[in-house]
Amino acid sequence: MTWEYKVTNHVIGELKKCVDSPDSKKVIACDEAGKCMVNDVCEVGTEALASVFNEQGKERWELVETTYHHGELLCIWKRLKEEK
């Protein structure tokens, strides 16, 4: 079995608005070491994330790792490489 990988960067404007709103709960909290946890995700944030994940899933990409920073989502994906 051989895997191929790709890295994508997504600007999640709706998610950033949700995080920055004074009335909203934190969506993603990160500690000083850079570890991030998803907490109290607002509905807009989950829809934006699902859209990114579903778009890649249609092309058989599986999410391996993701990190969020200031409205941008960095994703690492993998899928089986087709044998020729």
TIMARKE-296107 format. One record per residue (C-alpha): x negated, y negated, z negated. Coordinates in steps of 0.5 Angstrom, whole numbers, plus 500, padded with zeros to 3 digits. Each point is the difference from the previous one (the first is absolute). Layout:
% TIMARKE-296107
X:Y:Z $
...
% end
This chain:
% TIMARKE-296107
500:500:500 $
497:493:502 $
503:494:497 $
500:493:503 $
500:493:496 $
502:493:501 $
501:494:496 $
505:495:500 $
501:493:497 $
507:497:500 $
503:493:497 $
506:502:496 $
503:493:500 $
506:502:497 $
496:503:494 $
496:494:499 $
506:496:499 $
503:505:495 $
494:500:496 $
499:492:500 $
507:499:498 $
500:497:493 $
507:504:499 $
497:507:503 $
497:506:496 $
493:501:502 $
499:505:506 $
493:503:499 $
496:498:494 $
492:501:501 $
495:501:494 $
493:496:500 $
497:507:503 $
505:499:506 $
504:506:498 $
507:498:502 $
507:503:498 $
507:499:503 $
505:497:495 $
507:498:500 $
500:500:508 $
505:495:502 $
505:502:506 $
496:496:505 $
494:503:499 $
502:507:500 $
503:499:507 $
494:496:503 $
496:506:497 $
505:505:503 $
499:497:507 $
493:500:500 $
500:508:498 $
505:502:504 $
497:497:507 $
494:503:499 $
503:507:498 $
504:500:506 $
493:501:503 $
498:505:496 $
495:496:495 $
500:502:493 $
499:495:495 $
493:502:496 $
499:493:496 $
503:493:499 $
498:494:497 $
503:493:499 $
497:493:500 $
503:493:500 $
506:502:505 $
496:505:504 $
500:508:500 $
494:504:502 $
502:507:502 $
496:506:502 $
503:505:504 $
498:507:502 $
503:505:505 $
498:507:504 $
496:499:506 $
503:503:506 $
495:505:502 $
499:500:508 $
% end
